[in-house]
Amino acid sequence: MKTLIRGADVVFSDRVAAVNILIEDGSIIDCDAAADTQADEIIDAAGLYLIPGVIDDQVHFRDPGLTHKEDLHTGSRACAKGGITTFLEMPNTKPPTITLDALDEKLAVAADKCMVNFGFYIGATPDNVEVLKSARRTPGIKIFIGSSTGNLLVDQQAALERIFGETDLPICAHCEDESTVHANAERLGGGSKVSDHSLIRDHKAALIATQRAVDLADRHNHRFHVLHVSTAEEVEFLRTSSDLITAEACPHHLLFNVNDYDRLGSLVQMNPSIKNPEDNSALWAGLLDGTIQVIATDHAPHTLEEKAQPYPQSPSGLPAVENSLALILNEVNQGRCSLQQVVSWMCEAPAKVWSINKKGRIATGYDADLVLIDMNREQQVLNEDQVTKSGWTPWHGVTLKGWPVRTLVGGRTVYNNGTFNESVRGTEATYR
């Protein structure tokens, strides 16, 4: 089947051009097709921009084990609405993804449930190095150097040395120093209000763990990706890091800070915690100067009932996949960044970091994972419109300008202006 996308302003790696894109059997076959090219489907995209599908390299879809919060179908459906065509999901499900069998099972379930493309990290434990050494069909290894439970917490130096020294897959990590977090919590008596969360999981906890992980990566010559950078100190440290190191920021750390606790309470309780307005500015500066390469969501839904528990019983995490692209497009409209920079941060860079085949760019031979966006559409974010199973968003009531309006996965429309094509299924990401 051939599809012609006609009349869009197409965002390439090096330019924006008004050209027509021709798709056949799930791949881009012509990036400058004639307007009268014969096709089975013609999509009139005049007045819209066409970008590569977003790749979100950090989501928690709670499947298996916690599917009352989210599952692979509802999470991938929310991705489709938000312009995300590929997600990489974290291993802290129940049971955790720490064996090859668990990884294979997730991939099989995803092939049946997911409306967009998918990949799954394998989780590190203090004693599964042999599994990590033999793992394939995965973008990489996830280490929780802090902020996890059970055997997914790896903060002993000997275990970390083995993981960095004996494996070859790229590694990413949640970086918060457990000893610092525990000392802060003890000093504050465990914390009594949600704003204490940012005092317990403070700047020092984040910086110490990030420095520790980067040291391991450099000494073992191992590719390493710093997840959800949250502090100005980390940005400054990473600014002089080696080419082995990449990093990412999340919308909540870019756009929320401790001043939002009074308004939103535990809805913005996150690990790592939100920080200060100065940290917001530093993260944006890090994106703009290339110190931080990726924007990802860390989509981590809980029910509103769970979030409403008094601190510290309230869980950390928030849903974001269906609004993340619109949030950053709104920043384009406000003059903070360009559309090409957004494509770099949300499409090209994650594909490069995780060596994902044929994704992240609009180019001949690449997969036809594409998003049409209307930079002039203004729309309010509302809880009642959310398709994530958790059914809420911390951005409820915020009006954003710039929205994805149509999402294609493998050349097939999966979402179009509020309508889903439930027959579309994504495919397993492959890695170079």
N, C-alpha and C positions, 0 to 999 in steps of 0.2 A: 504493500500500500504506500502511495506517495501523498505527502502533505506539503502544501506550500504556505508558508507564513509570509504574507505580503504587506508591505507598507510600514513595517516597524522600523524604529531607530534601533539598530542592533549594537549592543555594547560588546566590542571585541577587547582583546587584551591591550591593544595599542591604539584603538580609535573607536569612535561612535560613528556609524554610517547607516544611511537609509538604503538598505538592501533587502532582497527577498531570500529567504532561507528555504531550501528544499530538503525534505526528509523522506527517506525510504527505509522501510523495515527497521525502524528504531534508530537509525543513524543519520547524521547530517551528511548529505552528499553534495550540496552546492551552497556556497555562502554568497553567491551573487547571481541568483537565478533570474531569468527574465520574468517580468510581471505576468506574461501570458503563458508561462509554463503550464503544461497540462498536469493535473494532479487529481487524485481521488477526493481530496479534501483541501479546500482553500480557506485559510483563516485570514480575515481582513483585520489587520492590526494597525491601521492608520491611527496616528495620535498616541500610540503606545511605544514603550521601550521593550526590547527583548533582551533578557539576560540569561546566562547559564543558570541551571537549577542550583539552589543553595545546597551546600553540604554542611550539615550540622554535626560536628565531630564529638559532641558530648551531650547525650540525652540519657535519661533514666525512664524507661517505659514500664518498669515494674512487673514484667512478664518473664518468668513465672513468679508466683508466690504472693504478690501484692496487687493483684489486678483489680481490686476495688478502687484503686487510685488511677490506674491507667493500664492499658494493655497494648500489644503490638498493633492491633487494628486501629484502636482509637487514637493512639499516638501518631501512627503513620497518616491517618486521615487528617489530623490537625496539621501535620507537616505539609500535606498537599495543599491545604487552605493557605498556609503561610508561605508557599513558594519554596519549601524545602523538598528536594527530590531524592536526597540520600542522607541517611542518618547513620551514625556510629554509636552503638549503645553500650553502656557501662555494665560491668559484671556483678554489681551488688544486688542481684535478685535473690530469690529464695527457691531453690538452692542457688548459690553463687556460681558464676561461670568460671570455674577453676580447673576443670578437666576437659579433655578433648571430647568426651561423650556429651558433656553439658553444652559445649560450644556447638557440636553437630546438631543437638536437639533444638537449640534456639534457632539455628539457621533453617532447619526443616519447618518449624512452626512459623517463622517469618515468611517463608516462601508461600505459605497458605494464607497468611493474615495481612501482609503489608501492602499498602497501596502505593508506596514509594520504595526506592532501593534501600538496602540495609547492609550493615556490617556490625560485628560484635567483637569487642575487646575480650581478651582472656585475662582474668585477674591473677595477680601474684599473691602468694601466701608465703610465710616463712619457710615452707618446705616443699614447694611444688616446682622447683627450678627445672627438673627433668621434663615436666610437662611443658613448661614455657619454651624449652629448647626445641621441642618437637612440634609445637603448634604452628599450623598454617591456616588458611582460610580466615585470617583475622588481620585487622590493620596493625595491631600491636598489643603491648602489655600495659595493663593499668595497675599502678601501685597506689595504695592509700597510705601515704606517709602522714597519718593522722586522719581523724574524722571518719572512722569506720568501726565496725563491730566484728567480733568473732575472728576467724583466721584471715580476713582480708586486710587487717591492720598489719603493716610491715614497717616497724620503726627501729628494729635492731640492726646495728651496723653490719654485722657479719652476713645477715640474710640479704641486705641491700647490695653488699659487695658482690655476692654470688650472682644475684639477678643481673646487675649491670655488667659483670665480668664474663658471664658464661652464656648469655643469650644474645641473639642477633636481631630480633624484631625491635622496631622502634618502641620506646617506653614513654608513657605519660604518667603524671602523678598529681594527686591531690596533695598540695604542700602546706601543711600546718603542723608545727612542732608540738607533739603531744605533751611533752614535759612543761612547756611554756603555757599551754592551754590549761593543764591541770593546776599549775601554780597560780595562774590568774583566777581560776574558778575557786580555789581554796581561799585566796585572799578576799574574794567577794562573797564568800559563803554560798557559792553555787549560783549566785545571781538571783535577783528577785523580780526584775522587770526586763522586758525584752531588749531594751537598749543596752543592758549589761552584756548582751551577746557580743557586741563589738569591742567591749573591754576585755572579755574573756578570750575571744579569738581575735587578738589584736595584731597590729602591724608587725611586732616582733615575731610572733608565732609564724606568720606567713613568710617573712624574710628568712628566718633561720632555716626553715625546711626547704625553701627554694634554693638557697645557697648550698645546702647539703646535697640536694639532688643534682645540681649543676656540677658540683665538684666530682661526684660519682661519675657523671656522664663524661666529663672531660678526662678524668684519669683512665677511664676504660674505653675511651674513644667510641662512645655509644650515642646514637641519636636520641634526643630527649625533648619532650614537649611539655611546657609548663601550663597546666590547666588553670583557668579562671584566676589570672593575676588580679590582685585587688588593691595593691598599695603603690604609692609613689616610690617607696624604697626599693621594691622589686623591679620597677621599671628602670630606675637608675642603675641597679645592679646588672640587669639584663642588657642594658645598652652597650656594655663592653664584653658580652659573652661571645663564645666561639660560634662558628657556623654549624656546630652540632646541635645548637639549642634554638628551639622555636617556642613561641608563647601565644597565648590567646587571652582575650577579654570577653566578658559576658555583658549583655544589655543591662542587667541589674547593677553591676559594678560601675558601668559607664554612666548610668542615669539616676540611680538612687544613692543616697548617702544617709548618715545618721540622723539628719534633720527630718527624714521621712518616717522614723519610728513613731512619732506622735500621731501622725495621720494614718499610718498603715499597720502599725504594730507587728505582729508575727507574720503578716503576709510578706514582709521583706526580710524575715529571718532566714539567713543563708549561711552555708559553710563553703568558702570563707565568708566572713561577715561583710556586710557593706561597711564602708569606711567614711572618710570625710570629703567635703567638697573639693579639697586640694587633691585628693586621690582621684576623683573623677577627672579633673583636668589633666593629671599626670598620665592616666590611662589613655585619654584621647591623644595626648602628645606622643605617647609611645606608639599608637597606631599610625599616626600621621608621619612619624619619622622612621617607621619600619622596625622598631624594637619589638613591637607586638605585631604578629602577622595575621592572626585569625580572630574572627568574632564567632563565638558559639554560644549556645543557650544555657547549658547545664539544666535543661528542662527536668524538673524533679517534683512532680505533682504530689500533693496530699489533699485529702478532703478538707473542706472548710471546718468541719467539726473537729478534725485533728488539729488544724492550725489554731483553733479557738481555745485550746487548752492553755492553762496558765504557764508562763515561762518558769522553769526550763523544760517542762513536759512538752511544750509545743515543738513539732518537728521542723527541721530546716529544709528549705527548698521551695521552689515556685515553678508554675508552668509558664512556658514562653514560646514554644515552637510556632504557634500560629500568628504571633505578633512580632517576632524578632525582626523580620525583614522590614515590615512597615515602620517599626521604631527607628531603624537606621535610615530608611528612606526619608522619614520625617526630618532627620538631621541633615540630609542632603538639601532638602527644601529650605532649611534654616541657614544654609551656607557653611556648615561645619566641615563637610567633606564632599567629595564628588561621587557620582554614580560609578565611575570606573574604580574608585577606591573601594566602594562597597563590594563590587564584583571581585576585586582582589582579595578582600578580607573574608568574604563569605562563600566564595566559589573556587577561585583559583588556588589560593593558599592552602586550604584544607586538602584539596586534591593533591597538591605537591607534597605537603607534610606527610601524608599517609600513603603516597604513591598509588593513588587510586587510578585505575586504568580508564582512559577515555572520558573523563568527567572534569567539570570545572571550567570549561572553555567552550565558546562557540567556534568550531573549526571543522573543516571537512574531515570525516572519519570519526569524529567524536559522537558519543551517545546523544540522542536528541532529548535530553533532560533540560527543559527550557521553561522560562517564566515570562509572561507578559505583565508589565507593570504600568499602572496609570499614575504618573507623578502629579497629576492634578486632582486626583480623587481625595476628598476629605471625608473622614468617617470616624465616628466615635467608637472606641473599644468598650464593649459591654459584656458583663458576665453572662447574660442570657444568650449571647451570640457565640459563646465559646463551644467548640466541638471536642476539646480535650475532655476526658471523662471526669476530671476534677471539677469542671464547670465554673471556674473563676479565674481571674487575672488581677495582679496588683495594679495594672494599668486601667482598671475599670473607670469609665468616665472621661478618659483622656482622648482628645481629638487629634488624629494623626493625618498628615497630608503625604500621600504617596503610598499606594497599596498594590500588592500582587492581585491580578484579576483572573489569570488563567495559568494553569500549571500543566505541563506535559511531562510524562515519564515514558521514556522509550518511544517518543513520538506520538503517544496517545494522550488525549486530554483526560486528566484525572480530576481536575477541578476547574470550574468555569463560572465565575460570578455567582457564587453561592450554591451551585449545583455540583454534586459529586458523581463521578462515574465509578460505581462500586465494583465494576467488573475488572478494573485495571489492577494488576499486581506488579510490584517492583521485582527486581532481581538482586541477587547477592552481588555485592561489590567485589571486584577482583583487584589485585595489587601487583604492581610491577616488581 
